[in-house]
Amino acid sequence: MQHRSFADARCPIARSLDVVGEWWSILILRDAFRGVRRFDDFQESLGIARNMLSRRLKRLVDAGLLETRPYSARPPRHEYRLTDKGRDFYPVLMTLMDWGNRWARRRHSAVPLSRLTREPLDPVLIDRATGQPITPATVVMRYPGSGAAS
C-alpha cells in the first residue's frame, strides 16, 4: 500500500512524519541510540523482515538521519551510525517514551533514569529563550506569508 507523501506539506509535523512516521523507522532509531549498528543486529532486535528493514534503513540514510560506514571488505558490509540530524531526534524519543509510560504503560515498561541521580527522568519541553514549559496555552502558530497567528 503506497502512502501519500507529506514532503511538501506546509506543516512541519507532516513533513517530519514523512521521514520518521512509520513505526519501524522510530524503532530503528531507538535501537541506534542503544548502540545497534549492524543490519543483522537490527533484524534480531526488531524481528522485522529483512526486506522491510533494508527499505527502512535506506530511507533513514537517504533522509540523513543515519549514515553507513564499511566494516568489512569481504564480504562487503557496513554499519549504520546516527548523524547529527539523527541524534537531534533523541528528545522526540524521550518525549514519546514519557507519553507511553503515562498513557500506554505496561507492567514492565522501560523507565529512563538520570545518569547523575539515577532517578526516573521526567522530560519537560521548555522554550530555550524563556525557560517556560511549552503547552498549548503558551504557543501561538504563525504561518509565514499570511501575517496571521493562531
Secondary structure, 3 states (H helix, E strand, C coil): CCCCCCCCCCCHHHHHHHHHCCHHHHHHHHHHHCCCCEHHHHHHHHCCCHHHHHHHHHHHHHCCCEEEEEEECCCCEEEEEECHHHHCCHHHHHHHHHHHHHHCCCCCCCCCECCCCCCECCCCCECCCCCCECCHHHCCCECCCCCCEC
